[in-house]
Amino acid sequence: MRAIVIGSGMAGLTAAAYLARAGYQVTVFEQQDEIGGVTATLRQHGFGWDLGPLLLEGFAPYEPAGRLLAELGLTNQVQMTREDRGVAFPDFALWKPADYAGPQWRRERLQELFPDQREALDHYYRFYDRLMDLMSLARRAENAAGLAALLLKLRLALAFQPIKGMADWNAAQVMDHFFERPELRALYTGILADFVVRPSQYPGLGVPAVNVETAFDKRIPAQVSRAGPRPVYHYILGGCGKLVEAAAGAVRASGGEIFTGATVTRIRTQDGRATGVELDGGRFEPADLVLASGGVRETFFELVGPELLEHSYRDKVEHVPFMESVLMVHVGTDLDPAPYQPAALCYYYNTYDVEGAVQSCQQGNYHEGKDGFLIYVPSRHSPDLAPAGHHAITVYTIAPNQLIHGTWAERREELADKLLAEAERVLPGLRERSAVRVVLTPDDFRQRTRQRHHSFGGAAPVMGREGAPHRTPIGGLWFIGSQSESRGGVAGVMAGARKVVRMIQEEANA
Ligand SMILES: Cc1cc2nc3c(=O)[nH]c(=O)nc-3n(C[C@H](O)[C@H](O)[C@H](O)COP(=O)(O)OP(=O)(O)OC[C@H]3O[C@@H](n4cnc5c(N)ncnc54)[C@H](O)[C@@H]3O)c2cc1C
C-alpha cells in the first residue's frame, strides 16, 4: 500500500512516521525547500529562532505528545526543559517568586493586589481545581480500558454534575460570574487574544485549560490532586526544529521518503476514491491513501474540487473558524534581556478590554503592537541559538491577514519597527543593539503554509464550531493538521495524526 502525505509539518511527519512503521510505503511532499512547516527553527548569522511554537503543552510522559514520542522511540532524541512564563498588564505583573511559595502563590498574590476580590478568587480557584481534575480524569479514562475506564468515567460524570449548568456559558459570562474587576477578567481571558477569539465566543468551561498554574511556575508539581497529574509546559532545547528532525528521522528509519520543493497541485480521484496526487510540473504520483495537511479550503476547494464533495462536508469546510496571523520580528542582539524580563517568555497586555481588542483585529484593524505582544528569548534556555555574549529574541503579536491601510509588503519595515518600539518599553535599546533582524509578516506565513488566509493556530476554538473532520467523503483521502483540530497546537496536531492512522488501520482490518 502506498501512502502520500501532503505537508511536512508535525501533523504530516507524525502520520508519516506511524504509517511507515505500519508497513506502508510512505512519501511526504513538502512545497517548501525545508521541512517542518511552522515548527521549523530559522537560522541566520549564528542566531536561531523558532518560527512558530514556543512553550509547548502536552509533552510530559503522561500527556499525548509525550506518549507519541515514546511510542516512536524518540523520547531521548528530543531534549526538553520544563519551564514557565510571565504575564504583565499595565498596572500589575505576575512573576514567580524567587523562593517557591507553593502551588497557590498566584491566587495569594492576586488577593493582595485586589483585596475586594478575595472571595471571588477563592470561588474561581475552586472552579479551576474542578476543571483541572475533570481534564486529568478524562485523559486517564482515554488511556484506560475495561473496568478501570468505566470507573474513571463514573468519577468524571460525578465531578461534572456541580458545574453542568455552566456548560453553555461563554468565557465572558464565566468571568462576569466570578469577577467584578476588569483586571481579573482580562488576566484569565487575555490568552484568547492569541487565538483571535473573543471571550464571548470561547467556551467558559475552557478558561482553566488556558490558565494552568504550572505554566507560571515550573516548581508547582504536576500532581497536586488525586484525580491525576495536570498539564506542564516545556521548551525544546535547541529549538523546535529538533522535534522536526527527530520525527523526520523516524519516517526515514522505517523506509519513508520526504521530498522538499514538491508542491501538490491536485488530488486525483476516480469513482469517489483518491488515486494519487499531481505535483507542480504535472507529474502524477499514484497512491492508495492520501493524507493532506495544510489549509482546509485550499485542499478541498483547489486540490480536490468542491464539486466532488457532498454538501454536508463542503459546508463544514466552509465554516471552519479561522484565527488571524502574526507579525513576528526576530532579532540577534548583544543586549542581555534578563534584568528586564525574568523568564524566557512573557506576554505583555496593554489593555483590559480583550473583547474589544480581539473584535477590532477580527475586523481587520492592526493595533501596531499597542494592545500587546510577547517577548521570547529562546537563547536563554538554549545558548547555542546565539553567539557567545548575544541573545536571540522574538517579538510578535497577532495581526490581520490584510491591512486596511496599505499592504504588508509596503509597510513591513515600518510596522516591524513600531512593534520593536513597543517592545523597547520592556527592553530599552533593543533596536539600537540588534545587528540582525528577520521580519515575518502574514504574507510570509501565507506563503510558508500555502494558505490564502493564514490562521496561525489552525481552527479557532469558537463555541459550537469545529475543525474539518479527518474522514472525508472521498475514499482513501484523510485530512490532518491544525485546521482539523480546535486550538491545534503541536501536541494536538500530533495526536490528531496518530488518531487518523489508527482509524486507517481499523478500516483496513475491518
Ligand atoms: C507564530 C506561531 C506560534 C505558535 N505557538 C504555539 C505554541 O506556543 N504552542 C503550540 O502548541 N502551538 C503553537 N503554534 C501552533 C502550532 O505550531 C501549529 O498549529 C502546528 O505546528 C501546525 O502543524 P501542521 O502540521 O498542521 O501545519 P504546518 O506546520 O503549517 O505544516 C503544513 C505543511 O504543509 C505544507 N503544504 C501545504 N500545502 C501543501 C501542498 N499543496 N503541497 C505540499 N506541501 C504543502 C506547508 O508548506 C507546511 O510545511 C504556533 C503557530 C505559530 C505560527
PDBQT file of the ligand as one rigid body, heavy atoms in Angstrom, charges set to zero:
ROOT
HETATM    1  C1  LIG A 601       3.609  32.061  15.424  1.00  0.00    +0.000 C 
HETATM    2  C2  LIG A 601       3.065  30.762  15.922  1.00  0.00    +0.000 A 
HETATM    3  C3  LIG A 601       3.114  30.461  17.277  1.00  0.00    +0.000 A 
HETATM    4  C4  LIG A 601       2.622  29.250  17.761  1.00  0.00    +0.000 A 
HETATM    5  N1  LIG A 601       2.719  28.970  19.082  1.00  0.00    +0.000 NA
HETATM    6  C5  LIG A 601       2.388  27.731  19.523  1.00  0.00    +0.000 A 
HETATM    7  C6  LIG A 601       2.679  27.334  20.850  1.00  0.00    +0.000 A 
HETATM    8  O1  LIG A 601       3.238  28.110  21.620  1.00  0.00    +0.000 OA
HETATM    9  N2  LIG A 601       2.329  26.082  21.240  1.00  0.00    +0.000 N 
HETATM   10  C7  LIG A 601       1.745  25.192  20.375  1.00  0.00    +0.000 A 
HETATM   11  O2  LIG A 601       1.479  24.043  20.737  1.00  0.00    +0.000 OA
HETATM   12  N3  LIG A 601       1.449  25.546  19.110  1.00  0.00    +0.000 NA
HETATM   13  C8  LIG A 601       1.769  26.787  18.659  1.00  0.00    +0.000 A 
HETATM   14  N4  LIG A 601       1.522  27.146  17.365  1.00  0.00    +0.000 N 
HETATM   15  C9  LIG A 601       0.678  26.272  16.538  1.00  0.00    +0.000 C 
HETATM   16  C10 LIG A 601       1.385  25.053  16.012  1.00  0.00    +0.000 C 
HETATM   17  O3  LIG A 601       2.732  25.327  15.747  1.00  0.00    +0.000 OA
HETATM   18  C11 LIG A 601       0.721  24.609  14.728  1.00  0.00    +0.000 C 
HETATM   19  O4  LIG A 601      -0.671  24.533  14.886  1.00  0.00    +0.000 OA
HETATM   20  C12 LIG A 601       1.206  23.249  14.262  1.00  0.00    +0.000 C 
HETATM   21  O5  LIG A 601       2.614  23.175  14.313  1.00  0.00    +0.000 OA
HETATM   22  C13 LIG A 601       0.704  23.033  12.857  1.00  0.00    +0.000 C 
HETATM   23  O6  LIG A 601       1.225  21.837  12.309  1.00  0.00    +0.000 OA
HETATM   24  P1  LIG A 601       0.675  21.326  10.917  1.00  0.00    +0.000 P 
HETATM   25  O7  LIG A 601       1.493  20.169  10.541  1.00  0.00    +0.000 OA
HETATM   26  O8  LIG A 601      -0.784  21.165  10.986  1.00  0.00    +0.000 OA
HETATM   27  O9  LIG A 601       0.884  22.559   9.891  1.00  0.00    +0.000 OA
HETATM   28  P2  LIG A 601       2.170  23.267   9.310  1.00  0.00    +0.000 P 
HETATM   29  O10 LIG A 601       3.278  23.295  10.271  1.00  0.00    +0.000 OA
HETATM   30  O11 LIG A 601       1.684  24.553   8.742  1.00  0.00    +0.000 OA
HETATM   31  O12 LIG A 601       2.602  22.297   8.130  1.00  0.00    +0.000 OA
HETATM   32  C14 LIG A 601       1.863  22.167   6.945  1.00  0.00    +0.000 C 
HETATM   33  C15 LIG A 601       2.865  21.947   5.831  1.00  0.00    +0.000 C 
HETATM   34  O13 LIG A 601       2.169  21.599   4.653  1.00  0.00    +0.000 OA
HETATM   35  C16 LIG A 601       2.841  22.174   3.554  1.00  0.00    +0.000 C 
HETATM   36  N5  LIG A 601       1.887  22.224   2.449  1.00  0.00    +0.000 N 
HETATM   37  C17 LIG A 601       0.671  22.829   2.435  1.00  0.00    +0.000 A 
HETATM   38  N6  LIG A 601       0.083  22.641   1.252  1.00  0.00    +0.000 NA
HETATM   39  C18 LIG A 601       0.933  21.909   0.508  1.00  0.00    +0.000 A 
HETATM   40  C19 LIG A 601       0.865  21.397  -0.823  1.00  0.00    +0.000 A 
HETATM   41  N7  LIG A 601      -0.197  21.590  -1.585  1.00  0.00    +0.000 N 
HETATM   42  N8  LIG A 601       1.912  20.672  -1.277  1.00  0.00    +0.000 NA
HETATM   43  C20 LIG A 601       2.999  20.428  -0.498  1.00  0.00    +0.000 A 
HETATM   44  N9  LIG A 601       3.111  20.908   0.758  1.00  0.00    +0.000 NA
HETATM   45  C21 LIG A 601       2.078  21.632   1.250  1.00  0.00    +0.000 A 
HETATM   46  C22 LIG A 601       3.271  23.525   4.070  1.00  0.00    +0.000 C 
HETATM   47  O14 LIG A 601       4.341  24.049   3.320  1.00  0.00    +0.000 OA
HETATM   48  C23 LIG A 601       3.676  23.194   5.509  1.00  0.00    +0.000 C 
HETATM   49  O15 LIG A 601       5.050  22.888   5.590  1.00  0.00    +0.000 OA
HETATM   50  C24 LIG A 601       2.026  28.340  16.857  1.00  0.00    +0.000 A 
HETATM   51  C25 LIG A 601       1.991  28.628  15.492  1.00  0.00    +0.000 A 
HETATM   52  C26 LIG A 601       2.520  29.817  15.014  1.00  0.00    +0.000 A 
HETATM   53  C27 LIG A 601       2.501  30.087  13.523  1.00  0.00    +0.000 C 
ENDROOT
TORSDOF 0
